[in-house]
Amino acid sequence: MIVLLRDYVDVFTWSYEDMPGLDTDIVVHRVPLVEGCKPFKQKEENSSRGFNQSECKNRKKKQWNAGFLEVVKYPQ
């Protein structure tokens, strides 16, 4: 796998800034909602995924700055 990545290093992107103009028709995440259900916030589980809180905030900030995230408002 490492050899493959090294051989094709120019094909892959390694940061969010390397992907300007990414077509959201191809790559987009949406949260499916059920009519009438109230949203709830799950507790944060920083250690279960191997990220501490500052790493998570840093990743979200990079994604926001690259235009990968947007604020949406869901009806109550």
HTML snippet that shows the backbone in 3Dmol.js (N, CA, C, O; Angstrom):
<script src="https://3Dmol.org/build/3Dmol-min.js"></script>
<div id="view" style="width:600px;height:400px;position:relative"></div>
<script>
const pdb = `
ATOM      1  N   MET A   1       0.826  -1.185   0.000  1.00  0.00           N
ATOM      2  CA  MET A   1       0.000   0.000   0.000  1.00  0.00           C
ATOM      3  C   MET A   1       0.879   1.260   0.000  1.00  0.00           C
ATOM      4  O   MET A   1       0.599   2.214  -0.726  1.00  0.00           O
ATOM      5  N   ILE A   2       1.916   1.258   0.798  1.00  0.00           N
ATOM      6  CA  ILE A   2       2.808   2.420   0.870  1.00  0.00           C
ATOM      7  C   ILE A   2       3.492   2.659  -0.471  1.00  0.00           C
ATOM      8  O   ILE A   2       3.630   3.803  -0.905  1.00  0.00           O
ATOM      9  N   VAL A   3       3.917   1.589  -1.124  1.00  0.00           N
ATOM     10  CA  VAL A   3       4.553   1.719  -2.439  1.00  0.00           C
ATOM     11  C   VAL A   3       3.565   2.326  -3.437  1.00  0.00           C
ATOM     12  O   VAL A   3       3.929   3.206  -4.217  1.00  0.00           O
ATOM     13  N   LEU A   4       2.331   1.860  -3.410  1.00  0.00           N
ATOM     14  CA  LEU A   4       1.297   2.385  -4.295  1.00  0.00           C
ATOM     15  C   LEU A   4       1.101   3.884  -4.067  1.00  0.00           C
ATOM     16  O   LEU A   4       1.055   4.658  -5.024  1.00  0.00           O
ATOM     17  N   LEU A   5       0.987   4.292  -2.812  1.00  0.00           N
ATOM     18  CA  LEU A   5       0.807   5.708  -2.505  1.00  0.00           C
ATOM     19  C   LEU A   5       1.991   6.545  -2.971  1.00  0.00           C
ATOM     20  O   LEU A   5       1.812   7.649  -3.486  1.00  0.00           O
ATOM     21  N   ARG A   6       3.186   6.025  -2.792  1.00  0.00           N
ATOM     22  CA  ARG A   6       4.382   6.759  -3.232  1.00  0.00           C
ATOM     23  C   ARG A   6       4.459   6.852  -4.752  1.00  0.00           C
ATOM     24  O   ARG A   6       4.862   7.879  -5.298  1.00  0.00           O
ATOM     25  N   ASP A   7       4.074   5.784  -5.426  1.00  0.00           N
ATOM     26  CA  ASP A   7       4.111   5.784  -6.896  1.00  0.00           C
ATOM     27  C   ASP A   7       3.102   6.768  -7.489  1.00  0.00           C
ATOM     28  O   ASP A   7       3.342   7.345  -8.549  1.00  0.00           O
ATOM     29  N   TYR A   8       1.985   6.955  -6.809  1.00  0.00           N
ATOM     30  CA  TYR A   8       0.915   7.815  -7.320  1.00  0.00           C
ATOM     31  C   TYR A   8       0.658   9.013  -6.407  1.00  0.00           C
ATOM     32  O   TYR A   8      -0.483   9.450  -6.254  1.00  0.00           O
ATOM     33  N   VAL A   9       1.711   9.534  -5.809  1.00  0.00           N
ATOM     34  CA  VAL A   9       1.577  10.642  -4.856  1.00  0.00           C
ATOM     35  C   VAL A   9       0.895  11.853  -5.482  1.00  0.00           C
ATOM     36  O   VAL A   9       0.210  12.594  -4.777  1.00  0.00           O
ATOM     37  N   ASP A  10       1.058  12.074  -6.765  1.00  0.00           N
ATOM     38  CA  ASP A  10       0.455  13.229  -7.431  1.00  0.00           C
ATOM     39  C   ASP A  10      -1.045  13.062  -7.674  1.00  0.00           C
ATOM     40  O   ASP A  10      -1.721  14.029  -8.024  1.00  0.00           O
ATOM     41  N   VAL A  11      -1.568  11.865  -7.495  1.00  0.00           N
ATOM     42  CA  VAL A  11      -2.989  11.605  -7.720  1.00  0.00           C
ATOM     43  C   VAL A  11      -3.819  11.911  -6.472  1.00  0.00           C
ATOM     44  O   VAL A  11      -4.985  12.292  -6.573  1.00  0.00           O
ATOM     45  N   PHE A  12      -3.214  11.742  -5.302  1.00  0.00           N
ATOM     46  CA  PHE A  12      -3.929  11.904  -4.038  1.00  0.00           C
ATOM     47  C   PHE A  12      -3.772  13.317  -3.506  1.00  0.00           C
ATOM     48  O   PHE A  12      -2.814  14.017  -3.832  1.00  0.00           O
ATOM     49  N   THR A  13      -4.726  13.724  -2.684  1.00  0.00           N
ATOM     50  CA  THR A  13      -4.639  15.007  -2.008  1.00  0.00           C
ATOM     51  C   THR A  13      -4.392  14.749  -0.532  1.00  0.00           C
ATOM     52  O   THR A  13      -4.903  13.783   0.036  1.00  0.00           O
ATOM     53  N   TRP A  14      -3.614  15.611   0.074  1.00  0.00           N
ATOM     54  CA  TRP A  14      -3.199  15.371   1.457  1.00  0.00           C
ATOM     55  C   TRP A  14      -3.726  16.418   2.423  1.00  0.00           C
ATOM     56  O   TRP A  14      -3.481  16.320   3.625  1.00  0.00           O
ATOM     57  N   SER A  15      -4.443  17.414   1.928  1.00  0.00           N
ATOM     58  CA  SER A  15      -5.030  18.410   2.818  1.00  0.00           C
ATOM     59  C   SER A  15      -6.305  18.947   2.181  1.00  0.00           C
ATOM     60  O   SER A  15      -6.539  18.777   0.984  1.00  0.00           O
ATOM     61  N   TYR A  16      -7.118  19.595   2.998  1.00  0.00           N
ATOM     62  CA  TYR A  16      -8.376  20.159   2.517  1.00  0.00           C
ATOM     63  C   TYR A  16      -8.124  21.293   1.523  1.00  0.00           C
ATOM     64  O   TYR A  16      -8.897  21.495   0.586  1.00  0.00           O
ATOM     65  N   GLU A  17      -7.033  22.030   1.739  1.00  0.00           N
ATOM     66  CA  GLU A  17      -6.707  23.146   0.859  1.00  0.00           C
ATOM     67  C   GLU A  17      -6.355  22.675  -0.554  1.00  0.00           C
ATOM     68  O   GLU A  17      -6.426  23.456  -1.503  1.00  0.00           O
ATOM     69  N   ASP A  18      -5.978  21.407  -0.698  1.00  0.00           N
ATOM     70  CA  ASP A  18      -5.629  20.858  -2.009  1.00  0.00           C
ATOM     71  C   ASP A  18      -6.858  20.495  -2.848  1.00  0.00           C
ATOM     72  O   ASP A  18      -6.717  20.021  -3.975  1.00  0.00           O
ATOM     73  N   MET A  19      -8.061  20.714  -2.308  1.00  0.00           N
ATOM     74  CA  MET A  19      -9.281  20.293  -2.994  1.00  0.00           C
ATOM     75  C   MET A  19     -10.244  21.448  -3.250  1.00  0.00           C
ATOM     76  O   MET A  19     -11.434  21.303  -2.969  1.00  0.00           O
ATOM     77  N   PRO A  20      -9.786  22.594  -3.772  1.00  0.00           N
ATOM     78  CA  PRO A  20     -10.728  23.688  -4.014  1.00  0.00           C
ATOM     79  C   PRO A  20     -11.706  23.314  -5.130  1.00  0.00           C
ATOM     80  O   PRO A  20     -11.343  22.640  -6.094  1.00  0.00           O
ATOM     81  N   GLY A  21     -12.914  23.754  -4.983  1.00  0.00           N
ATOM     82  CA  GLY A  21     -13.907  23.507  -6.021  1.00  0.00           C
ATOM     83  C   GLY A  21     -14.393  22.079  -6.087  1.00  0.00           C
ATOM     84  O   GLY A  21     -14.907  21.658  -7.124  1.00  0.00           O
ATOM     85  N   LEU A  22     -14.247  21.320  -5.018  1.00  0.00           N
ATOM     86  CA  LEU A  22     -14.729  19.942  -4.993  1.00  0.00           C
ATOM     87  C   LEU A  22     -16.228  19.927  -5.270  1.00  0.00           C
ATOM     88  O   LEU A  22     -16.983  20.633  -4.602  1.00  0.00           O
ATOM     89  N   ASP A  23     -16.661  19.153  -6.223  1.00  0.00           N
ATOM     90  CA  ASP A  23     -18.057  19.116  -6.642  1.00  0.00           C
ATOM     91  C   ASP A  23     -18.914  18.450  -5.566  1.00  0.00           C
ATOM     92  O   ASP A  23     -18.774  17.254  -5.307  1.00  0.00           O
ATOM     93  N   THR A  24     -19.802  19.229  -4.941  1.00  0.00           N
ATOM     94  CA  THR A  24     -20.649  18.677  -3.876  1.00  0.00           C
ATOM     95  C   THR A  24     -21.735  17.752  -4.402  1.00  0.00           C
ATOM     96  O   THR A  24     -22.418  17.097  -3.614  1.00  0.00           O
ATOM     97  N   ASP A  25     -21.909  17.683  -5.729  1.00  0.00           N
ATOM     98  CA  ASP A  25     -22.832  16.692  -6.280  1.00  0.00           C
ATOM     99  C   ASP A  25     -22.248  15.290  -6.171  1.00  0.00           C
ATOM    100  O   ASP A  25     -22.973  14.295  -6.191  1.00  0.00           O
ATOM    101  N   ILE A  26     -20.930  15.230  -6.057  1.00  0.00           N
ATOM    102  CA  ILE A  26     -20.251  13.941  -5.958  1.00  0.00           C
ATOM    103  C   ILE A  26     -19.975  13.579  -4.499  1.00  0.00           C
ATOM    104  O   ILE A  26     -20.211  12.449  -4.070  1.00  0.00           O
ATOM    105  N   VAL A  27     -19.476  14.546  -3.753  1.00  0.00           N
ATOM    106  CA  VAL A  27     -19.076  14.291  -2.372  1.00  0.00           C
ATOM    107  C   VAL A  27     -19.832  15.234  -1.448  1.00  0.00           C
ATOM    108  O   VAL A  27     -19.504  16.417  -1.356  1.00  0.00           O
ATOM    109  N   VAL A  28     -20.831  14.716  -0.773  1.00  0.00           N
ATOM    110  CA  VAL A  28     -21.582  15.520   0.186  1.00  0.00           C
ATOM    111  C   VAL A  28     -22.171  14.589   1.241  1.00  0.00           C
ATOM    112  O   VAL A  28     -22.529  13.448   0.949  1.00  0.00           O
ATOM    113  N   HIS A  29     -22.265  15.087   2.462  1.00  0.00           N
ATOM    114  CA  HIS A  29     -22.854  14.317   3.549  1.00  0.00           C
ATOM    115  C   HIS A  29     -24.083  15.059   4.036  1.00  0.00           C
ATOM    116  O   HIS A  29     -24.021  16.249   4.347  1.00  0.00           O
ATOM    117  N   ARG A  30     -25.159  14.377   4.097  1.00  0.00           N
ATOM    118  CA  ARG A  30     -26.391  14.973   4.598  1.00  0.00           C
ATOM    119  C   ARG A  30     -26.904  14.120   5.754  1.00  0.00           C
ATOM    120  O   ARG A  30     -26.690  12.909   5.800  1.00  0.00           O
ATOM    121  N   VAL A  31     -27.581  14.776   6.675  1.00  0.00           N
ATOM    122  CA  VAL A  31     -28.165  14.073   7.814  1.00  0.00           C
ATOM    123  C   VAL A  31     -29.633  13.820   7.500  1.00  0.00           C
ATOM    124  O   VAL A  31     -30.422  14.763   7.435  1.00  0.00           O
ATOM    125  N   PRO A  32     -30.009  12.555   7.303  1.00  0.00           N
ATOM    126  CA  PRO A  32     -31.420  12.268   7.017  1.00  0.00           C
ATOM    127  C   PRO A  32     -32.258  12.464   8.281  1.00  0.00           C
ATOM    128  O   PRO A  32     -31.912  11.951   9.345  1.00  0.00           O
ATOM    129  N   LEU A  33     -33.326  13.185   8.166  1.00  0.00           N
ATOM    130  CA  LEU A  33     -34.190  13.474   9.313  1.00  0.00           C
ATOM    131  C   LEU A  33     -35.554  12.840   9.127  1.00  0.00           C
ATOM    132  O   LEU A  33     -36.072  12.758   8.014  1.00  0.00           O
ATOM    133  N   VAL A  34     -36.115  12.401  10.212  1.00  0.00           N
ATOM    134  CA  VAL A  34     -37.456  11.832  10.211  1.00  0.00           C
ATOM    135  C   VAL A  34     -38.408  12.930  10.676  1.00  0.00           C
ATOM    136  O   VAL A  34     -38.191  13.546  11.720  1.00  0.00           O
ATOM    137  N   GLU A  35     -39.450  13.171   9.908  1.00  0.00           N
ATOM    138  CA  GLU A  35     -40.430  14.211  10.222  1.00  0.00           C
ATOM    139  C   GLU A  35     -40.975  14.027  11.634  1.00  0.00           C
ATOM    140  O   GLU A  35     -41.409  12.937  12.007  1.00  0.00           O
ATOM    141  N   GLY A  36     -40.946  15.104  12.411  1.00  0.00           N
ATOM    142  CA  GLY A  36     -41.510  15.066  13.757  1.00  0.00           C
ATOM    143  C   GLY A  36     -40.543  14.639  14.853  1.00  0.00           C
ATOM    144  O   GLY A  36     -40.884  14.730  16.032  1.00  0.00           O
ATOM    145  N   CYS A  37     -39.360  14.181  14.504  1.00  0.00           N
ATOM    146  CA  CYS A  37     -38.385  13.767  15.522  1.00  0.00           C
ATOM    147  C   CYS A  37     -37.539  14.959  15.943  1.00  0.00           C
ATOM    148  O   CYS A  37     -37.099  15.744  15.104  1.00  0.00           O
ATOM    149  N   LYS A  38     -37.315  15.090  17.245  1.00  0.00           N
ATOM    150  CA  LYS A  38     -36.492  16.179  17.749  1.00  0.00           C
ATOM    151  C   LYS A  38     -35.022  15.773  17.705  1.00  0.00           C
ATOM    152  O   LYS A  38     -34.681  14.656  18.093  1.00  0.00           O
ATOM    153  N   PRO A  39     -34.147  16.665  17.236  1.00  0.00           N
ATOM    154  CA  PRO A  39     -32.718  16.350  17.240  1.00  0.00           C
ATOM    155  C   PRO A  39     -32.167  16.367  18.663  1.00  0.00           C
ATOM    156  O   PRO A  39     -32.697  17.062  19.530  1.00  0.00           O
ATOM    157  N   PHE A  40     -31.114  15.609  18.900  1.00  0.00           N
ATOM    158  CA  PHE A  40     -30.470  15.621  20.205  1.00  0.00           C
ATOM    159  C   PHE A  40     -28.966  15.589  19.998  1.00  0.00           C
ATOM    160  O   PHE A  40     -28.473  15.145  18.961  1.00  0.00           O
ATOM    161  N   LYS A  41     -28.249  16.068  21.003  1.00  0.00           N
ATOM    162  CA  LYS A  41     -26.795  16.124  20.921  1.00  0.00           C
ATOM    163  C   LYS A  41     -26.210  14.965  21.718  1.00  0.00           C
ATOM    164  O   LYS A  41     -26.522  14.778  22.894  1.00  0.00           O
ATOM    165  N   GLN A  42     -25.348  14.185  21.046  1.00  0.00           N
ATOM    166  CA  GLN A  42     -24.672  13.102  21.735  1.00  0.00           C
ATOM    167  C   GLN A  42     -23.516  13.650  22.549  1.00  0.00           C
ATOM    168  O   GLN A  42     -22.965  14.701  22.222  1.00  0.00           O
ATOM    169  N   LYS A  43     -23.147  12.944  23.605  1.00  0.00           N
ATOM    170  CA  LYS A  43     -21.988  13.377  24.378  1.00  0.00           C
ATOM    171  C   LYS A  43     -20.730  13.132  23.549  1.00  0.00           C
ATOM    172  O   LYS A  43     -20.681  12.221  22.723  1.00  0.00           O
ATOM    173  N   GLU A  44     -19.723  13.957  23.785  1.00  0.00           N
ATOM    174  CA  GLU A  44     -18.471  13.825  23.056  1.00  0.00           C
ATOM    175  C   GLU A  44     -17.663  12.669  23.624  1.00  0.00           C
ATOM    176  O   GLU A  44     -17.552  12.514  24.840  1.00  0.00           O
ATOM    177  N   GLU A  45     -17.106  11.868  22.744  1.00  0.00           N
ATOM    178  CA  GLU A  45     -16.263  10.750  23.151  1.00  0.00           C
ATOM    179  C   GLU A  45     -14.912  10.915  22.495  1.00  0.00           C
ATOM    180  O   GLU A  45     -14.594  10.233  21.520  1.00  0.00           O
ATOM    181  N   ASN A  46     -14.114  11.828  23.034  1.00  0.00           N
ATOM    182  CA  ASN A  46     -12.839  12.172  22.418  1.00  0.00           C
ATOM    183  C   ASN A  46     -11.868  11.001  22.341  1.00  0.00           C
ATOM    184  O   ASN A  46     -11.221  10.797  21.314  1.00  0.00           O
ATOM    185  N   SER A  47     -11.765  10.242  23.408  1.00  0.00           N
ATOM    186  CA  SER A  47     -10.734   9.203  23.444  1.00  0.00           C
ATOM    187  C   SER A  47     -11.076   7.983  22.603  1.00  0.00           C
ATOM    188  O   SER A  47     -10.172   7.251  22.202  1.00  0.00           O
ATOM    189  N   SER A  48     -12.357   7.743  22.323  1.00  0.00           N
ATOM    190  CA  SER A  48     -12.730   6.528  21.606  1.00  0.00           C
ATOM    191  C   SER A  48     -12.234   6.513  20.162  1.00  0.00           C
ATOM    192  O   SER A  48     -12.037   5.437  19.598  1.00  0.00           O
ATOM    193  N   ARG A  49     -12.031   7.663  19.561  1.00  0.00           N
ATOM    194  CA  ARG A  49     -11.570   7.728  18.178  1.00  0.00           C
ATOM    195  C   ARG A  49     -10.114   8.155  18.074  1.00  0.00           C
ATOM    196  O   ARG A  49      -9.589   8.294  16.970  1.00  0.00           O
ATOM    197  N   GLY A  50      -9.466   8.361  19.192  1.00  0.00           N
ATOM    198  CA  GLY A  50      -8.051   8.695  19.177  1.00  0.00           C
ATOM    199  C   GLY A  50      -7.751  10.166  18.980  1.00  0.00           C
ATOM    200  O   GLY A  50      -6.590  10.519  18.774  1.00  0.00           O
ATOM    201  N   PHE A  51      -8.755  11.050  19.035  1.00  0.00           N
ATOM    202  CA  PHE A  51      -8.533  12.483  18.888  1.00  0.00           C
ATOM    203  C   PHE A  51      -8.809  13.170  20.215  1.00  0.00           C
ATOM    204  O   PHE A  51      -9.775  12.839  20.902  1.00  0.00           O
ATOM    205  N   ASN A  52      -7.972  14.115  20.571  1.00  0.00           N
ATOM    206  CA  ASN A  52      -8.332  14.927  21.717  1.00  0.00           C
ATOM    207  C   ASN A  52      -9.142  16.120  21.226  1.00  0.00           C
ATOM    208  O   ASN A  52      -9.281  16.323  20.020  1.00  0.00           O
ATOM    209  N   GLN A  53      -9.672  16.901  22.145  1.00  0.00           N
ATOM    210  CA  GLN A  53     -10.593  17.975  21.774  1.00  0.00           C
ATOM    211  C   GLN A  53      -9.924  19.024  20.891  1.00  0.00           C
ATOM    212  O   GLN A  53     -10.550  19.522  19.956  1.00  0.00           O
ATOM    213  N   SER A  54      -8.678  19.368  21.162  1.00  0.00           N
ATOM    214  CA  SER A  54      -8.014  20.389  20.341  1.00  0.00           C
ATOM    215  C   SER A  54      -7.756  19.872  18.927  1.00  0.00           C
ATOM    216  O   SER A  54      -7.817  20.647  17.972  1.00  0.00           O
ATOM    217  N   GLU A  55      -7.468  18.571  18.773  1.00  0.00           N
ATOM    218  CA  GLU A  55      -7.296  17.999  17.431  1.00  0.00           C
ATOM    219  C   GLU A  55      -8.603  18.059  16.653  1.00  0.00           C
ATOM    220  O   GLU A  55      -8.607  18.390  15.468  1.00  0.00           O
ATOM    221  N   CYS A  56      -9.710  17.742  17.314  1.00  0.00           N
ATOM    222  CA  CYS A  56     -11.025  17.787  16.657  1.00  0.00           C
ATOM    223  C   CYS A  56     -11.345  19.204  16.221  1.00  0.00           C
ATOM    224  O   CYS A  56     -11.809  19.416  15.100  1.00  0.00           O
ATOM    225  N   LYS A  57     -11.105  20.180  17.089  1.00  0.00           N
ATOM    226  CA  LYS A  57     -11.381  21.569  16.738  1.00  0.00           C
ATOM    227  C   LYS A  57     -10.508  22.007  15.573  1.00  0.00           C
ATOM    228  O   LYS A  57     -10.980  22.717  14.685  1.00  0.00           O
ATOM    229  N   ASN A  58      -9.243  21.597  15.561  1.00  0.00           N
ATOM    230  CA  ASN A  58      -8.328  21.956  14.484  1.00  0.00           C
ATOM    231  C   ASN A  58      -8.796  21.369  13.151  1.00  0.00           C
ATOM    232  O   ASN A  58      -8.761  22.051  12.127  1.00  0.00           O
ATOM    233  N   ARG A  59      -9.230  20.114  13.162  1.00  0.00           N
ATOM    234  CA  ARG A  59      -9.727  19.484  11.934  1.00  0.00           C
ATOM    235  C   ARG A  59     -10.986  20.172  11.427  1.00  0.00           C
ATOM    236  O   ARG A  59     -11.131  20.400  10.226  1.00  0.00           O
ATOM    237  N   LYS A  60     -11.905  20.504  12.344  1.00  0.00           N
ATOM    238  CA  LYS A  60     -13.131  21.199  11.942  1.00  0.00           C
ATOM    239  C   LYS A  60     -12.807  22.577  11.371  1.00  0.00           C
ATOM    240  O   LYS A  60     -13.420  23.002  10.392  1.00  0.00           O
ATOM    241  N   LYS A  61     -11.851  23.272  11.976  1.00  0.00           N
ATOM    242  CA  LYS A  61     -11.464  24.598  11.487  1.00  0.00           C
ATOM    243  C   LYS A  61     -10.885  24.506  10.076  1.00  0.00           C
ATOM    244  O   LYS A  61     -11.199  25.338   9.225  1.00  0.00           O
ATOM    245  N   LYS A  62     -10.041  23.502   9.820  1.00  0.00           N
ATOM    246  CA  LYS A  62      -9.472  23.314   8.484  1.00  0.00           C
ATOM    247  C   LYS A  62     -10.571  23.013   7.465  1.00  0.00           C
ATOM    248  O   LYS A  62     -10.552  23.540   6.353  1.00  0.00           O
ATOM    249  N   GLN A  63     -11.522  22.168   7.845  1.00  0.00           N
ATOM    250  CA  GLN A  63     -12.619  21.838   6.938  1.00  0.00           C
ATOM    251  C   GLN A  63     -13.496  23.060   6.678  1.00  0.00           C
ATOM    252  O   GLN A  63     -13.946  23.268   5.552  1.00  0.00           O
ATOM    253  N   TRP A  64     -13.742  23.866   7.703  1.00  0.00           N
ATOM    254  CA  TRP A  64     -14.539  25.085   7.550  1.00  0.00           C
ATOM    255  C   TRP A  64     -13.832  26.057   6.609  1.00  0.00           C
ATOM    256  O   TRP A  64     -14.447  26.595   5.689  1.00  0.00           O
ATOM    257  N   ASN A  65     -12.534  26.280   6.844  1.00  0.00           N
ATOM    258  CA  ASN A  65     -11.766  27.217   6.027  1.00  0.00           C
ATOM    259  C   ASN A  65     -11.670  26.768   4.566  1.00  0.00           C
ATOM    260  O   ASN A  65     -11.581  27.601   3.664  1.00  0.00           O
ATOM    261  N   ALA A  66     -11.687  25.466   4.336  1.00  0.00           N
ATOM    262  CA  ALA A  66     -11.620  24.940   2.975  1.00  0.00           C
ATOM    263  C   ALA A  66     -12.989  24.942   2.293  1.00  0.00           C
ATOM    264  O   ALA A  66     -13.099  24.608   1.113  1.00  0.00           O
ATOM    265  N   GLY A  67     -14.039  25.321   3.043  1.00  0.00           N
ATOM    266  CA  GLY A  67     -15.382  25.393   2.462  1.00  0.00           C
ATOM    267  C   GLY A  67     -16.107  24.057   2.433  1.00  0.00           C
ATOM    268  O   GLY A  67     -17.063  23.890   1.675  1.00  0.00           O
ATOM    269  N   PHE A  68     -15.666  23.097   3.252  1.00  0.00           N
ATOM    270  CA  PHE A  68     -16.301  21.777   3.266  1.00  0.00           C
ATOM    271  C   PHE A  68     -17.492  21.691   4.210  1.00  0.00           C
ATOM    272  O   PHE A  68     -18.274  20.743   4.137  1.00  0.00           O
ATOM    273  N   LEU A  69     -17.637  22.672   5.095  1.00  0.00           N
ATOM    274  CA  LEU A  69     -18.732  22.656   6.060  1.00  0.00           C
ATOM    275  C   LEU A  69     -19.613  23.872   5.849  1.00  0.00           C
ATOM    276  O   LEU A  69     -19.147  24.916   5.394  1.00  0.00           O
ATOM    277  N   GLU A  70     -20.876  23.733   6.178  1.00  0.00           N
ATOM    278  CA  GLU A  70     -21.777  24.880   6.138  1.00  0.00           C
ATOM    279  C   GLU A  70     -22.757  24.762   7.291  1.00  0.00           C
ATOM    280  O   GLU A  70     -23.065  23.664   7.756  1.00  0.00           O
ATOM    281  N   VAL A  71     -23.235  25.897   7.739  1.00  0.00           N
ATOM    282  CA  VAL A  71     -24.189  25.933   8.831  1.00  0.00           C
ATOM    283  C   VAL A  71     -25.578  25.693   8.262  1.00  0.00           C
ATOM    284  O   VAL A  71     -25.974  26.311   7.274  1.00  0.00           O
ATOM    285  N   VAL A  72     -26.304  24.796   8.893  1.00  0.00           N
ATOM    286  CA  VAL A  72     -27.684  24.545   8.484  1.00  0.00           C
ATOM    287  C   VAL A  72     -28.570  24.673   9.712  1.00  0.00           C
ATOM    288  O   VAL A  72     -28.117  24.458  10.836  1.00  0.00           O
ATOM    289  N   LYS A  73     -29.817  25.019   9.502  1.00  0.00           N
ATOM    290  CA  LYS A  73     -30.765  25.139  10.611  1.00  0.00           C
ATOM    291  C   LYS A  73     -31.884  24.133  10.374  1.00  0.00           C
ATOM    292  O   LYS A  73     -32.543  24.142   9.334  1.00  0.00           O
ATOM    293  N   TYR A  74     -32.079  23.280  11.347  1.00  0.00           N
ATOM    294  CA  TYR A  74     -33.132  22.280  11.251  1.00  0.00           C
ATOM    295  C   TYR A  74     -34.335  22.768  12.063  1.00  0.00           C
ATOM    296  O   TYR A  74     -34.159  23.352  13.132  1.00  0.00           O
ATOM    297  N   PRO A  75     -35.532  22.538  11.576  1.00  0.00           N
ATOM    298  CA  PRO A  75     -36.701  22.946  12.336  1.00  0.00           C
ATOM    299  C   PRO A  75     -36.796  22.174  13.653  1.00  0.00           C
ATOM    300  O   PRO A  75     -36.395  21.013  13.737  1.00  0.00           O
ATOM    301  N   GLN A  76     -37.314  22.816  14.642  1.00  0.00           N
ATOM    302  CA  GLN A  76     -37.447  22.159  15.957  1.00  0.00           C
ATOM    303  C   GLN A  76     -38.583  21.153  15.938  1.00  0.00           C
ATOM    304  O   GLN A  76     -38.848  20.502  16.949  1.00  0.00           O
TER     305      GLN A  76
END
`;
const viewer = $3Dmol.createViewer("view");
viewer.addModel(pdb, "pdb");
viewer.setStyle({}, {cartoon: {color: "spectrum"}});
viewer.zoomTo();
viewer.render();
</script>
